Amino acid sequence: MNLEDYMITMTAERTNFAEICYEKSDWVARITINRPQAYNAYRLNTLAELAAAFRQASFDDEVAVIVYTGAGDRAFCTGGDVKEYESQYTRSPHNYWKYMGLFNAYIESILNSGKPVIARVNGMAVGGGNESHLACDLSVIAEHAYVGQVGTGVGSVAAGGATQWLPIFVGDRRARWMLMLNRKVPAYQALEWGLVNEVAPSVKKDGGFVVHATPEQIGKAQKGQDGYSIDLSKLDEAVDALCRELIDKFPECTRYTKANANFWKDFAWHQTVGHTRDWLSIHFASWEPLEGMSAFVEKRAPGYRMLRERAAAGKSSEFPWGPYARECHSCGTKYLPDEFEFCGKCGARFNGTSSG
């Protein structure tokens, strides 16, 4: 296949995506995560489809601007699907290394697209969703939406872009505040901090937009109570206005401007993402992600203090039943958890020492 035939294949609009939507018209490609039932969290297949869509838009000379968003009005993206993490990677940590390869390719497909990418933040952008948002070039956020990180609360580290880029965006202290405390950053605070370029009104009361809506008003709008509602038309107007401006700029100058403006993002990313991938995959074998993600799935509070108390008492906070230090003198089985009272294979009772 020659280059011309390959480019025709690459830029032909795909219609067989299962978890995203891809639309192209008037020089704009719109890529949408289409998993509103899961708050637009991405799974393995979602990441592969997103990377393919950004590559398609990147190679297409009929695309000047890429708009990235999520379906519905509740979430832009909430990062990785914690249910998938809990069911698969806490059981097979080495596969998380493979998963991170797809995630890295997805993030880099945004960074390396050669086209300006606008984040249309139609709802919460948290965890990997905020990292996805940070990878984009420009951002417009609906007033009811917010951004934030959740890693230290669910047993992970936000090293898929947040630890690398938040200090660049908001400065060291604010970055640590977001990363360590996991607090929400509402739309106007995100604007003040430089996380977004514009805030679009999105809360309506009896048909009219409410500017600077209160948290109570936002809550009522999301529930459709007391005449309040969510309307994304102003968000679309703001995004479309940016698209029109970007279309009327020279494409190669825009591409190289993006490449140069990405210098610090690229530098921080490539200095850290390799060992991040290795550390996170190894960490999935420990108790923290197992407890944090199981608690999320089971809708209960994680045992943060429990793990701290175990470590303070000289017990293992890495393994739920202690390190694999026991050997059964009855059947010879090795590497049994230190806190087991009976052999997991033959059922013999241990004598109280780690040697069995």
C-alpha positions as CSV (number, residue, x, y, z in Angstrom):
1,M,0.0,0.0,0.0
2,N,1.4,3.4,-0.9
3,L,1.2,6.5,1.3
4,E,-1.8,7.9,-0.6
5,D,-3.8,4.7,-0.2
6,Y,-2.8,4.4,3.4
7,M,-3.9,8.0,4.2
8,I,-7.3,7.4,2.5
9,T,-7.7,4.3,4.8
10,M,-6.6,6.2,7.9
11,T,-8.8,9.3,7.3
12,A,-12.0,7.4,6.2
13,E,-14.5,8.2,8.9
14,R,-15.1,5.1,11.0
15,T,-18.6,4.2,12.1
16,N,-17.9,1.0,14.0
17,F,-16.6,2.5,17.3
18,A,-18.3,0.8,20.2
19,E,-17.5,3.1,23.1
20,I,-16.8,6.5,21.5
21,C,-18.4,8.6,18.8
22,Y,-16.5,10.3,15.9
23,E,-18.0,13.1,13.8
24,K,-16.5,15.4,11.3
25,S,-17.9,18.5,9.6
26,D,-16.8,22.0,8.7
27,W,-13.1,21.4,9.5
28,V,-13.9,20.1,13.0
29,A,-13.6,16.5,14.3
30,R,-15.6,15.8,17.4
31,I,-14.5,12.9,19.6
32,T,-16.9,11.8,22.4
33,I,-16.5,9.2,25.0
34,N,-19.9,7.4,24.9
35,R,-20.2,5.7,28.2
36,P,-22.6,8.0,30.2
37,Q,-23.8,5.0,32.2
38,A,-20.3,4.8,33.7
39,Y,-19.7,8.6,33.9
40,N,-17.6,8.3,30.7
41,A,-14.9,6.2,32.5
42,Y,-12.7,4.5,30.0
43,R,-11.9,0.8,29.7
44,L,-9.3,-1.0,27.7
45,N,-11.3,-0.9,24.5
46,T,-12.2,2.8,25.0
47,L,-8.5,3.7,25.2
48,A,-7.7,1.9,22.0
49,E,-10.7,3.5,20.2
50,L,-9.8,7.0,21.4
51,A,-6.2,6.6,20.3
52,A,-7.4,5.5,16.8
53,A,-9.8,8.4,16.6
54,F,-7.2,11.0,17.5
55,R,-4.8,9.5,15.0
56,Q,-7.6,9.6,12.4
57,A,-8.2,13.3,13.0
58,S,-4.5,14.0,13.1
59,F,-3.9,12.6,9.6
60,D,-7.0,14.1,8.0
61,D,-6.4,17.3,6.2
62,E,-10.1,18.1,6.3
63,V,-9.7,18.5,10.1
64,A,-8.4,21.8,11.5
65,V,-9.6,21.4,15.1
66,I,-10.5,18.5,17.4
67,V,-13.1,18.9,20.0
68,Y,-13.0,16.3,22.8
69,T,-15.9,15.7,25.2
70,G,-18.1,13.1,27.0
71,A,-21.7,12.1,26.4
72,G,-24.4,13.6,28.5
73,D,-24.1,16.4,31.1
74,R,-22.8,14.6,34.2
75,A,-19.2,13.8,33.2
76,F,-16.5,14.8,30.7
77,C,-14.5,11.7,31.9
78,T,-13.9,10.1,35.2
79,G,-10.7,8.3,34.3
80,G,-10.2,4.6,34.4
81,D,-13.2,2.3,35.1
82,V,-12.5,1.4,38.7
83,K,-14.7,-1.7,38.4
84,E,-12.4,-3.0,35.7
85,Y,-9.3,-2.1,37.8
86,E,-10.7,-4.0,40.8
87,S,-11.9,-7.0,38.9
88,Q,-8.8,-7.4,36.7
89,Y,-5.6,-5.6,37.7
90,T,-5.7,-6.3,41.5
91,R,-5.8,-9.9,40.5
92,S,-3.3,-9.7,37.6
93,P,-1.0,-6.7,38.3
94,H,1.4,-7.4,35.5
95,N,-1.5,-6.8,33.1
96,Y,-1.8,-3.2,34.3
97,W,1.6,-2.6,32.7
98,K,0.0,-3.6,29.4
99,Y,-3.0,-1.4,30.1
100,M,-0.7,1.6,30.8
101,G,0.8,1.1,27.4
102,L,-2.6,1.7,25.9
103,F,-3.2,4.7,28.2
104,N,0.1,6.2,27.3
105,A,-0.6,5.8,23.6
106,Y,-4.0,7.5,24.1
107,I,-2.5,10.5,26.0
108,E,0.2,10.9,23.4
109,S,-2.3,10.7,20.6
110,I,-3.7,14.0,22.0
111,L,-0.3,15.6,22.6
112,N,1.0,14.5,19.2
113,S,-2.1,15.1,17.1
114,G,-0.6,18.2,15.3
115,K,-4.0,19.9,15.7
116,P,-5.4,22.1,18.5
117,V,-7.6,20.0,20.8
118,I,-10.3,21.7,22.7
119,A,-11.7,20.1,25.8
120,R,-15.4,20.6,26.0
121,V,-15.8,19.9,29.7
122,N,-19.5,19.1,29.9
123,G,-19.4,17.6,33.4
124,M,-16.9,16.4,36.0
125,A,-13.4,15.7,34.9
126,V,-11.7,13.7,37.6
127,G,-8.8,11.3,37.9
128,G,-7.7,10.3,34.5
129,G,-10.4,12.5,33.1
130,N,-8.7,15.6,34.4
131,E,-5.4,14.2,33.1
132,S,-7.1,13.8,29.7
133,H,-8.3,17.4,30.0
134,L,-4.8,18.6,30.9
135,A,-3.5,16.9,27.7
136,C,-5.7,19.1,25.6
137,D,-4.6,22.6,24.3
138,L,-7.6,24.7,25.3
139,S,-10.5,24.1,27.6
140,V,-14.1,25.4,28.1
141,I,-15.9,24.2,31.1
142,A,-19.7,24.2,31.8
143,E,-20.4,26.1,35.1
144,H,-21.9,23.0,36.8
145,A,-18.8,20.9,36.1
146,Y,-15.6,20.6,38.2
147,V,-12.1,19.1,37.9
148,G,-10.1,17.1,40.4
149,Q,-7.8,14.2,41.2
150,V,-8.7,11.1,43.3
151,G,-5.6,8.9,43.2
152,T,-4.6,8.9,46.9
153,G,-8.2,8.2,47.9
154,V,-8.6,5.1,45.8
155,G,-5.2,3.4,46.1
156,S,-3.4,4.9,43.1
157,V,-1.1,7.7,42.1
158,A,-2.2,10.4,39.6
159,A,0.9,10.0,37.5
160,G,-0.8,9.7,34.1
161,G,-0.3,13.5,33.6
162,A,-1.5,15.1,36.8
163,T,1.7,14.8,38.9
164,Q,3.7,15.9,35.9
165,W,1.5,18.8,34.6
166,L,-0.4,20.3,37.5
167,P,2.7,22.1,38.8
168,I,3.1,23.6,35.3
169,F,-0.6,24.7,35.2
170,V,-1.3,25.9,38.7
171,G,2.0,26.0,40.6
172,D,3.5,23.7,43.2
173,R,1.3,24.4,46.2
174,R,-2.0,24.2,44.4
175,A,-0.8,21.1,42.5
176,R,-0.1,19.3,45.9
177,W,-3.4,20.5,47.3
178,M,-5.2,18.9,44.4
179,L,-3.1,15.7,44.3
180,M,-3.0,15.0,48.0
181,L,-6.4,16.2,49.2
182,N,-8.5,15.2,46.2
183,R,-10.8,18.1,46.6
184,K,-13.1,19.3,43.8
185,V,-12.1,22.4,41.9
186,P,-15.3,24.2,40.7
187,A,-15.5,25.8,37.4
188,Y,-14.7,29.4,38.3
189,Q,-11.9,28.3,40.6
190,A,-10.5,26.3,37.7
191,L,-10.7,29.5,35.6
192,E,-8.9,31.5,38.2
193,W,-6.2,28.9,38.6
194,G,-5.6,28.6,34.8
195,L,-6.9,25.1,34.4
196,V,-9.5,26.2,31.9
197,N,-9.8,29.1,29.4
198,E,-13.5,29.9,29.8
199,V,-16.6,29.1,31.9
200,A,-19.9,28.7,30.1
201,P,-23.2,29.1,32.0
202,S,-25.1,25.8,32.1
203,V,-27.6,26.1,35.0
204,K,-31.1,27.3,34.1
205,K,-33.9,28.4,36.3
206,D,-37.4,28.6,34.6
207,G,-35.8,28.9,31.2
208,G,-33.2,31.5,32.0
209,F,-29.5,31.0,32.6
210,V,-28.2,31.5,36.2
211,V,-24.7,33.0,36.2
212,H,-22.4,32.0,39.1
213,A,-24.8,29.3,40.3
214,T,-24.5,28.1,43.8
215,P,-23.7,24.5,44.7
216,E,-27.3,24.1,45.8
217,Q,-28.6,25.4,42.5
218,I,-26.3,23.1,40.6
219,G,-27.5,20.2,42.6
220,K,-31.1,21.0,41.9
221,A,-30.4,21.5,38.2
222,Q,-28.7,18.1,38.0
223,K,-31.8,16.6,39.6
224,G,-34.3,18.7,37.6
225,Q,-35.9,20.1,40.7
226,D,-37.7,23.4,41.4
227,G,-37.6,24.6,37.8
228,Y,-33.8,24.1,37.5
229,S,-32.1,22.3,34.6
230,I,-28.8,21.8,32.9
231,D,-28.4,23.3,29.4
232,L,-25.1,23.0,27.4
233,S,-26.0,25.3,24.6
234,K,-23.8,28.1,25.9
235,L,-20.9,25.6,26.2
236,D,-21.4,24.7,22.6
237,E,-21.5,28.3,21.5
238,A,-18.2,29.0,23.3
239,V,-16.5,25.9,21.9
240,D,-17.7,26.7,18.3
241,A,-16.4,30.2,18.6
242,L,-13.0,28.9,19.5
243,C,-13.2,26.5,16.6
244,R,-13.9,29.3,14.1
245,E,-10.9,31.3,15.3
246,L,-8.6,28.3,15.1
247,I,-9.7,27.3,11.6
248,D,-8.7,30.7,10.3
249,K,-5.0,30.3,11.3
250,F,-2.3,28.7,9.2
251,P,-2.2,25.0,9.8
252,E,1.6,24.3,9.8
253,C,2.3,27.4,12.0
254,T,-0.4,26.1,14.4
255,R,1.1,22.6,14.4
256,Y,4.6,23.8,15.2
257,T,3.3,26.3,17.8
258,K,1.6,23.3,19.6
259,A,4.8,21.3,19.4
260,N,6.9,24.1,21.0
261,A,4.3,25.0,23.6
262,N,4.3,21.3,24.5
263,F,7.9,21.4,25.5
264,W,7.5,21.3,29.3
265,K,4.6,18.9,29.1
266,D,6.6,16.6,26.9
267,F,9.7,16.9,29.1
268,A,7.9,16.1,32.3
269,W,5.9,13.3,30.7
270,H,8.8,11.4,29.1
271,Q,11.0,11.8,32.2
272,T,8.4,10.0,34.3
273,V,6.0,7.9,32.4
274,G,8.2,4.9,32.0
275,H,8.9,4.3,35.7
276,T,5.3,5.4,36.5
277,R,4.1,2.5,34.4
278,D,6.3,0.1,36.1
279,W,5.6,1.3,39.7
280,L,1.8,1.4,39.2
281,S,1.8,-2.2,37.8
282,I,3.9,-3.4,40.8
283,H,1.8,-1.4,43.2
284,F,-1.4,-3.2,42.1
285,A,-0.1,-6.3,43.9
286,S,-0.3,-4.5,47.3
287,W,-3.2,-3.9,49.7
288,E,-3.8,-0.2,49.0
289,P,-5.4,-0.5,45.5
290,L,-7.2,-3.7,46.6
291,E,-8.8,-1.9,49.6
292,G,-9.4,1.4,47.8
293,M,-11.0,0.0,44.7
294,S,-12.9,-2.7,46.5
295,A,-14.4,0.0,48.8
296,F,-15.3,2.1,45.7
297,V,-17.1,-0.9,44.1
298,E,-18.7,-1.9,47.4
299,K,-19.7,1.8,48.1
300,R,-18.1,1.9,51.6
301,A,-15.5,4.0,53.3
302,P,-11.9,2.7,52.6
303,G,-9.9,1.5,55.6
304,Y,-7.2,4.2,55.5
305,R,-6.6,4.2,59.2
306,M,-6.7,0.4,59.4
307,L,-3.6,0.2,57.1
308,R,-1.8,2.9,59.1
309,E,-2.6,1.2,62.4
310,R,-1.3,-2.1,61.1
311,A,2.0,-0.6,60.0
312,A,2.3,1.3,63.3
313,A,1.7,-2.0,65.2
314,G,4.5,-3.7,63.2
315,K,2.2,-5.7,61.0
316,S,2.0,-5.8,57.2
317,S,0.2,-3.0,55.5
318,E,1.1,-4.4,52.1
319,F,-0.5,-7.8,52.3
320,P,-4.0,-8.5,53.8
321,W,-2.8,-11.7,55.6
322,G,0.9,-10.7,56.1
323,P,4.0,-11.5,54.1
324,Y,4.3,-14.9,52.4
325,A,6.7,-16.2,55.1
326,R,5.1,-19.4,56.4
327,E,6.0,-23.0,55.6
328,C,3.7,-25.9,56.5
329,H,5.7,-28.7,58.2
330,S,2.9,-31.1,57.6
331,C,2.7,-30.9,53.8
332,G,5.8,-28.7,53.0
333,T,3.8,-25.9,51.3
334,K,5.9,-22.7,51.2
335,Y,5.0,-19.0,50.9
336,L,1.9,-19.1,53.0
337,P,0.7,-15.8,54.5
338,D,2.3,-15.2,57.9
339,E,-1.0,-14.5,59.7
340,F,-2.7,-17.8,58.6
341,E,-3.5,-20.0,61.6
342,F,-4.0,-23.1,59.3
343,C,-2.3,-24.3,56.2
344,G,-4.3,-23.3,53.2
345,K,-3.5,-26.5,51.4
346,C,-3.7,-29.4,53.9
347,G,-5.5,-27.6,56.8
348,A,-2.8,-28.4,59.4
349,R,-2.8,-25.9,62.4
350,F,0.3,-23.8,62.7
351,N,2.3,-23.6,65.9
352,G,2.4,-19.8,66.1
353,T,5.7,-19.2,64.3
354,S,6.2,-18.1,60.8
355,S,8.1,-21.4,60.1
356,G,4.8,-23.3,60.6
